[in-house]
Amino acid sequence: MRTTLLAVLLSLASAAGYALAAVVQSRLAAVPGRARALLSRPLWWWAVGLNGAGALTHVAALHYGPLTLVQPLGALTLVAALPVGAYYERRRVTRAEWRGALWTLGGLVGLVAVVGPAAPGEALSLPEALAVVAVTAAGIAALVRRGGGGLGLATASGISSGVASALTQTVTASLARELPGGPMTWWQTALLAVLVSVFAMGGLLLSQAAFRGGLAAPLAVVNLANPAAAAAIGVALLGETFRAGPVGWLAAAAAGAVAARGVVLLTAGHPAPVPAPRAPEPDAHPVTP
């Protein structure tokens, strides 16, 4: 019980870090310019740092809780981003947005209530991890090629981050020597750590591109695709399931529908982000006395 509570608290801290990072990214995305220009902007590095903090607490949460518990709580990122984003946009959060937040929270509570944890140390084997990587890479490439605007990129971002979480669970279990088959060799663990970095950074860059269309809709899709991808891996390969058998699956489906309605309410009519302030540029033709 204590480990579950700790996993929930760490997940909430992770959601707060990701929410702050998303607000910063959405403001940067509203500023025209090339992607390489982000490297010279301090706000971008703040976003990277906040995402890093969110990732570290997320890794800690995965150590104490299963994917099917930790990942749905990540949707709270959207709820936390509401007041922060409204503050920077100098407006009030609308009643519709608060209703959406309540619907989302209700759905998340329902999902958490029926989650059944996997056995301790349960994680992907190396062949399973490499198979997931190959399938995910092909899916992300297809989404990027098809376009679909910000929502397509947001879907790819969420899937990439969800797979990074699943791989992270395997790396941490191997380092802690908690894998059922024993720890991996050093090069296998290093390979998975590199893949975690690739998918995590890919998710970050894809979300940055997706936020050009605004904050709410892309962030909502990211927060749906992320737990969906991680939960699919957890249920299909890690033996994670829901309590009460078929009734638990029905309850989870109903809770998911409630959370989805909340996301729709949060998305509808959300204004475009306010661009981050830019430093004044010097006059190209100064007037000399």
C-alpha positions as CSV (number, residue, x, y, z in Angstrom):
1,M,0.0,0.0,0.0
2,R,2.8,2.4,0.9
3,T,4.6,1.7,-2.4
4,T,1.4,2.4,-4.3
5,L,0.9,5.7,-2.5
6,L,4.5,6.6,-3.2
7,A,4.1,5.8,-6.9
8,V,1.0,8.0,-7.0
9,L,2.8,11.0,-5.4
10,L,5.8,10.7,-7.7
11,S,3.4,10.5,-10.6
12,L,1.7,13.7,-9.5
13,A,5.1,15.4,-9.2
14,S,6.0,14.2,-12.7
15,A,2.8,15.5,-14.1
16,A,3.5,18.9,-12.6
17,G,6.9,19.1,-14.2
18,Y,5.6,18.0,-17.6
19,A,2.8,20.6,-17.3
20,L,5.1,23.5,-16.7
21,A,7.4,22.2,-19.6
22,A,4.4,22.0,-21.9
23,V,3.3,25.6,-21.2
24,V,6.9,26.8,-21.9
25,Q,7.0,24.7,-25.1
26,S,3.7,26.1,-26.4
27,R,4.9,29.6,-25.9
28,L,8.1,28.9,-27.8
29,A,6.2,27.1,-30.6
30,A,4.1,30.2,-31.2
31,V,7.3,32.2,-32.1
32,P,8.2,31.9,-35.8
33,G,11.7,30.7,-36.6
34,R,13.7,27.6,-37.2
35,A,14.0,24.8,-34.7
36,R,17.8,25.4,-34.3
37,A,17.0,28.9,-33.0
38,L,15.5,27.2,-29.9
39,L,19.0,26.3,-28.7
40,S,19.8,30.0,-28.1
41,R,16.7,30.6,-26.1
42,P,16.9,30.2,-22.3
43,L,13.2,29.2,-22.1
44,W,13.9,26.2,-24.3
45,W,16.5,24.9,-21.8
46,W,14.0,25.6,-19.0
47,A,11.6,23.3,-20.8
48,V,14.3,20.7,-21.3
49,G,15.1,20.9,-17.5
50,L,11.4,20.6,-16.5
51,N,10.9,17.6,-18.8
52,G,14.0,16.1,-17.3
53,A,12.7,16.6,-13.8
54,G,9.4,15.1,-14.9
55,A,11.1,12.1,-16.4
56,L,13.2,11.4,-13.3
57,T,10.2,11.4,-11.0
58,H,8.4,9.3,-13.6
59,V,11.2,6.8,-13.5
60,A,11.0,6.7,-9.7
61,A,7.2,6.2,-9.9
62,L,7.7,3.2,-12.3
63,H,10.0,1.6,-9.7
64,Y,7.2,1.6,-7.2
65,G,4.1,1.1,-9.4
66,P,3.1,-0.7,-12.6
67,L,2.7,1.0,-16.0
68,T,-1.1,0.7,-15.9
69,L,-1.1,2.8,-12.7
70,V,1.6,5.3,-13.4
71,Q,0.8,6.1,-17.0
72,P,-2.9,7.1,-16.6
73,L,-1.9,9.6,-13.9
74,G,0.2,11.3,-16.5
75,A,-3.0,12.7,-18.0
76,L,-3.1,15.1,-15.0
77,T,-0.5,17.0,-16.9
78,L,-3.3,18.5,-19.0
79,V,-5.2,19.5,-15.9
80,A,-2.2,21.1,-14.2
81,A,-1.3,23.0,-17.4
82,L,-4.7,24.7,-17.4
83,P,-4.2,27.3,-14.7
84,V,-0.5,27.7,-15.5
85,G,-1.2,28.3,-19.2
86,A,-4.1,30.7,-18.4
87,Y,-1.8,32.7,-16.1
88,Y,0.7,33.3,-18.8
89,E,-2.1,34.1,-21.3
90,R,-3.5,36.6,-18.8
91,R,-6.9,35.1,-18.8
92,R,-9.2,33.1,-16.5
93,V,-9.8,29.4,-16.8
94,T,-13.3,29.0,-18.3
95,R,-16.1,27.0,-16.7
96,A,-16.0,24.6,-19.6
97,E,-12.3,24.0,-19.0
98,W,-12.9,23.3,-15.3
99,R,-15.7,20.9,-16.1
100,G,-13.3,19.2,-18.4
101,A,-10.8,19.0,-15.7
102,L,-13.3,17.4,-13.3
103,W,-14.4,14.8,-15.9
104,T,-10.7,14.0,-16.6
105,L,-10.0,13.6,-12.8
106,G,-13.1,11.4,-12.4
107,G,-12.0,9.1,-15.2
108,L,-8.5,8.9,-13.8
109,V,-9.8,8.0,-10.3
110,G,-11.8,5.3,-11.9
111,L,-8.9,3.9,-13.8
112,V,-6.6,3.9,-10.7
113,A,-9.4,2.1,-8.7
114,V,-9.4,-0.9,-10.9
115,V,-5.7,-1.2,-11.6
116,G,-4.1,-4.5,-10.6
117,P,-0.3,-4.4,-10.3
118,A,2.0,-6.8,-12.1
119,A,4.4,-9.1,-10.3
120,P,7.5,-7.3,-8.8
121,G,10.3,-7.0,-11.2
122,E,8.1,-7.7,-14.3
123,A,9.7,-6.1,-17.3
124,L,10.4,-6.6,-21.0
125,S,13.0,-9.0,-22.1
126,L,15.6,-7.8,-24.6
127,P,13.9,-9.5,-27.6
128,E,10.6,-8.1,-26.5
129,A,12.1,-4.6,-26.1
130,L,13.7,-4.7,-29.5
131,A,10.5,-5.8,-31.1
132,V,8.6,-3.0,-29.4
133,V,11.2,-0.5,-30.6
134,A,11.0,-1.7,-34.2
135,V,7.2,-1.6,-34.4
136,T,7.0,1.8,-32.7
137,A,9.7,3.3,-35.0
138,A,7.7,2.2,-38.0
139,G,4.4,3.5,-36.6
140,I,6.0,6.9,-35.7
141,A,7.5,7.2,-39.2
142,A,4.1,6.5,-40.7
143,L,2.4,9.1,-38.6
144,V,5.0,11.8,-39.5
145,R,4.8,11.0,-43.2
146,R,1.0,11.1,-43.3
147,G,1.0,14.5,-41.7
148,G,-2.2,15.2,-39.9
149,G,-0.9,18.5,-38.4
150,G,-0.3,19.0,-34.7
151,L,-2.6,16.1,-33.7
152,G,-0.6,13.5,-35.8
153,L,2.6,14.8,-34.3
154,A,1.1,14.7,-30.8
155,T,0.0,11.1,-31.3
156,A,3.6,10.2,-32.4
157,S,5.0,12.1,-29.4
158,G,2.7,10.3,-26.9
159,I,3.5,6.9,-28.4
160,S,7.3,7.6,-28.3
161,S,7.1,8.7,-24.6
162,G,5.0,5.7,-23.6
163,V,7.5,3.3,-25.2
164,A,10.3,5.2,-23.5
165,S,8.6,4.6,-20.1
166,A,8.2,0.8,-20.8
167,L,11.9,0.6,-21.8
168,T,12.8,2.6,-18.7
169,Q,11.1,0.1,-16.5
170,T,13.2,-2.7,-17.9
171,V,16.4,-0.7,-17.5
172,T,15.7,0.1,-13.8
173,A,14.6,-3.5,-13.1
174,S,17.9,-4.7,-14.6
175,L,20.0,-2.3,-12.6
176,A,18.2,-3.2,-9.4
177,R,18.7,-6.9,-10.3
178,E,15.0,-7.5,-10.1
179,L,14.4,-9.1,-13.5
180,P,12.8,-12.5,-13.2
181,G,15.6,-14.0,-15.5
182,G,18.4,-12.1,-13.8
183,P,20.1,-8.8,-14.8
184,M,21.1,-8.2,-18.4
185,T,24.7,-7.8,-19.4
186,W,26.2,-4.3,-19.3
187,W,26.0,-3.8,-23.1
188,Q,22.3,-4.9,-23.2
189,T,21.4,-2.5,-20.4
190,A,23.4,0.3,-22.1
191,L,21.7,-0.4,-25.4
192,L,18.3,0.0,-23.8
193,A,19.3,3.1,-22.0
194,V,20.3,4.7,-25.3
195,L,17.0,3.7,-26.8
196,V,15.2,5.3,-23.8
197,S,17.1,8.5,-24.5
198,V,16.2,8.4,-28.3
199,F,12.5,7.8,-27.7
200,A,12.3,10.4,-24.9
201,M,14.1,13.1,-26.9
202,G,12.0,12.1,-30.0
203,G,8.8,12.6,-27.9
204,L,10.0,16.0,-26.7
205,L,10.8,17.2,-30.2
206,L,7.6,15.9,-31.7
207,S,5.6,17.6,-29.0
208,Q,7.4,20.9,-29.6
209,A,6.4,20.7,-33.3
210,A,2.8,19.7,-32.3
211,F,2.4,22.7,-30.0
212,R,2.5,25.1,-33.0
213,G,-1.2,24.5,-33.3
214,G,-1.9,25.5,-29.7
215,L,-1.5,23.9,-26.2
216,A,-4.7,22.1,-25.3
217,A,-5.5,19.8,-28.3
218,P,-2.0,18.5,-28.8
219,L,-1.3,18.1,-25.1
220,A,-4.6,16.2,-24.8
221,V,-3.7,13.8,-27.5
222,V,-0.2,13.3,-26.1
223,N,-1.7,12.4,-22.7
224,L,-4.1,9.9,-24.3
225,A,-1.5,8.3,-26.6
226,N,1.1,8.0,-24.0
227,P,-0.8,5.8,-21.4
228,A,-2.5,3.9,-24.3
229,A,0.9,2.8,-25.7
230,A,2.3,2.0,-22.3
231,A,-0.8,0.2,-21.2
232,A,-0.9,-1.9,-24.4
233,I,2.7,-3.0,-23.7
234,G,1.9,-3.7,-20.0
235,V,-1.2,-5.8,-20.8
236,A,0.2,-7.6,-23.8
237,L,3.7,-8.3,-22.6
238,L,4.1,-7.7,-18.9
239,G,1.0,-9.5,-17.6
240,E,-0.6,-6.4,-16.1
241,T,-4.4,-6.5,-15.9
242,F,-7.4,-5.0,-14.1
243,R,-9.1,-6.2,-11.0
244,A,-12.4,-8.1,-11.0
245,G,-11.8,-9.7,-14.4
246,P,-14.4,-8.8,-17.1
247,V,-16.1,-6.3,-14.7
248,G,-12.8,-4.6,-14.2
249,W,-12.2,-4.3,-17.9
250,L,-15.7,-2.8,-18.3
251,A,-15.1,-0.3,-15.4
252,A,-11.8,0.7,-17.0
253,A,-13.4,1.2,-20.3
254,A,-16.1,3.4,-18.7
255,A,-13.5,5.4,-16.8
256,G,-11.5,5.8,-20.0
257,A,-14.6,7.2,-21.7
258,V,-15.2,9.7,-18.9
259,A,-11.6,10.8,-19.1
260,A,-11.9,11.1,-22.9
261,R,-14.9,13.4,-22.5
262,G,-13.0,15.5,-20.1
263,V,-10.2,15.8,-22.6
264,V,-12.7,16.9,-25.3
265,L,-14.1,19.6,-23.0
266,L,-10.7,20.8,-22.2
267,T,-9.7,20.9,-25.9
268,A,-12.8,22.7,-27.3
269,G,-12.4,26.4,-27.8
270,H,-9.0,26.7,-26.1
271,P,-7.2,29.8,-27.5
272,A,-3.9,29.7,-29.2
273,P,-0.8,30.2,-26.9
274,V,0.7,33.6,-26.3
275,P,4.2,33.7,-27.8
276,A,7.1,34.0,-25.5
277,P,8.6,37.5,-25.5
278,R,11.4,38.0,-27.9
279,A,14.4,40.3,-27.3
280,P,14.2,43.5,-29.4
281,E,16.3,43.3,-32.5
282,P,18.8,46.1,-33.3
283,D,18.0,48.4,-36.2
284,A,19.6,47.2,-39.3
285,H,20.1,50.8,-40.5
286,P,20.8,53.0,-37.5
287,V,20.3,56.7,-38.0
288,T,23.5,58.6,-37.5
289,P,23.5,62.3,-36.5
